[in-house]
Amino acid sequence: MLELNYTTQTLESGVDEAGRGCLAGPVVAAAVILKPDLKLDWYEVLDDSKKLPETLREKLRLLIEKDALAWSVAMVMPEEIDRINILNATFMAMNRAVEGLGTEPEFLLIDGNRFPGHPRIPHRCIVKGDATYLSIAAASVLAKTHRDAYMRRLHEEYPYYGWDRNKAYGTEAHVEAIRQYGYSPYHRRSFQLKELQLSLF
């Protein structure tokens, strides 16, 4: 089972992102403050969102949003990603999520190995933190499920990219659709050209 607290002396928020490696759509970050020292049944199944079936992720999303002391989800859209690059956009989304909590945490647990910092709140970066601490795993689930829902809505407008299935990751079918139809307004153009070297019209 994942750890509840990094330290019991502070009010912690886990922070994680989803969609950093996608070809379209926003990068999404979530911040979650779990109630200190409170054990809930769903803590036993909570894990890194990538390891969980979609149906379980959706159930956990509802439980996290109901039981967490505070939670917040923030997006950085493709135009901003193109302007400031995906790494800075990820950091921006994380800080926006923290600012949206309503309750300010005393410490941030960041999934990954890089974070430039928050203006007021100290942090620690933890590689594979979403498989170590419950608050980061909860943030992982919220970021993933909120982004997936957003991409399913975009799929209704642009069905030929298959975003309801691939969520805008660079699958063979998605890349072929880009070659056939070109960019949508939701594609990350600078990211696309750098990563895929596509010659598009």
Residue pairs with C-beta under 8 A, 6 or more apart in sequence:
1 43
1 44
2 43
2 46
2 47
2 131
2 132
2 133
2 134
2 137
3 132
3 133
3 134
4 34
4 37
4 39
4 43
4 133
4 134
4 135
5 12
5 36
5 37
5 133
6 12
6 107
6 109
6 124
6 126
6 133
7 107
8 36
8 37
10 105
10 106
10 107
11 33
11 36
11 69
11 103
11 105
11 106
11 107
12 33
12 34
12 105
12 106
12 107
12 108
12 109
12 135
13 31
13 32
13 33
13 70
13 98
13 101
13 105
13 107
13 108
13 109
13 135
13 139
14 31
14 32
14 33
14 34
14 109
14 111
14 129
14 133
14 134
14 135
14 136
14 137
14 138
14 139
15 29
15 30
15 31
15 94
15 97
15 98
15 108
15 109
15 110
15 111
15 123
15 136
15 139
16 29
16 30
16 110
16 111
16 129
16 130
16 136
16 137
16 139
16 140
16 143
17 27
17 28
17 29
17 30
17 90
17 93
17 94
17 111
17 143
18 27
18 28
18 29
18 30
18 49
18 140
18 143
18 144
18 146
18 147
19 25
19 26
19 27
19 28
19 143
19 147
19 167
19 168
20 27
20 86
20 90
21 169
21 170
22 167
22 168
22 169
22 170
22 188
23 168
23 169
23 170
23 174
23 175
23 178
23 187
23 188
23 191
23 192
23 195
23 196
24 78
24 154
24 161
24 163
24 168
24 184
24 186
24 187
24 188
25 78
25 147
25 150
25 151
25 154
25 163
25 167
25 168
25 186
26 75
26 76
26 77
26 78
26 81
26 93
26 147
26 150
27 75
27 76
27 81
27 86
27 89
27 90
27 93
28 73
28 74
28 75
28 93
28 143
28 144
28 146
28 147
28 150
29 73
29 74
29 75
29 90
29 93
29 94
29 96
29 97
29 139
29 143
30 71
30 72
30 73
30 74
30 97
30 138
30 139
30 140
30 141
30 142
30 143
30 146
31 70
31 71
31 72
31 94
31 97
31 98
31 100
31 101
31 105
31 108
31 139
32 64
32 68
32 70
32 71
32 135
32 138
32 139
32 142
33 68
33 69
33 70
33 71
33 101
33 103
33 105
33 135
34 67
34 68
34 69
34 134
34 135
34 138
35 67
35 68
35 69
36 69
38 67
40 63
40 67
42 60
42 63
42 67
43 134
45 52
45 56
45 60
46 60
46 134
46 137
46 138
46 141
47 130
47 131
47 137
48 128
48 130
48 131
48 137
48 140
49 57
49 130
49 137
49 140
49 141
49 143
49 144
49 145
50 130
50 140
50 144
51 131
52 60
52 141
54 148
57 141
57 144
57 145
58 145
60 138
60 141
61 141
61 142
61 145
61 146
64 71
64 138
64 141
64 142
65 71
65 142
68 138
69 103
70 101
70 102
70 103
71 101
71 138
71 139
71 142
72 97
72 98
72 99
72 100
72 101
72 102
73 97
73 100
73 142
73 143
73 146
74 93
74 94
74 96
74 97
74 99
74 100
75 93
75 96
75 147
75 150
76 89
76 90
76 92
76 93
76 96
78 185
78 186
78 187
78 188
78 189
80 89
80 92
81 89
81 188
81 190
81 191
82 188
82 189
82 190
82 191
84 92
85 190
86 188
86 191
87 114
91 115
91 116
94 110
94 115
95 118
97 139
98 105
98 108
98 118
98 121
104 120
104 121
105 121
106 121
107 121
107 122
107 123
107 124
108 115
108 118
108 121
108 122
108 123
108 124
109 123
109 124
109 126
109 129
109 133
109 135
109 136
110 123
110 124
110 125
110 126
110 129
110 136
111 125
111 126
111 128
111 129
111 130
111 136
111 139
111 140
112 125
112 126
112 127
112 129
113 125
113 127
114 125
115 123
115 125
117 123
126 132
126 133
126 136
129 136
130 136
130 137
130 139
130 140
131 137
147 167
148 167
151 163
151 164
151 167
151 168
152 163
152 164
154 163
154 186
155 161
155 162
155 163
155 164
158 184
158 186
160 177
160 180
160 181
161 168
161 174
161 177
161 178
161 181
161 184
162 171
162 173
162 174
162 177
163 174
166 173
166 174
168 174
168 186
170 195
170 196
175 196
175 198
178 187
178 192
178 196
178 198
178 200
179 198
179 200
182 200
182 201
183 189
183 192
183 200
192 198
192 200
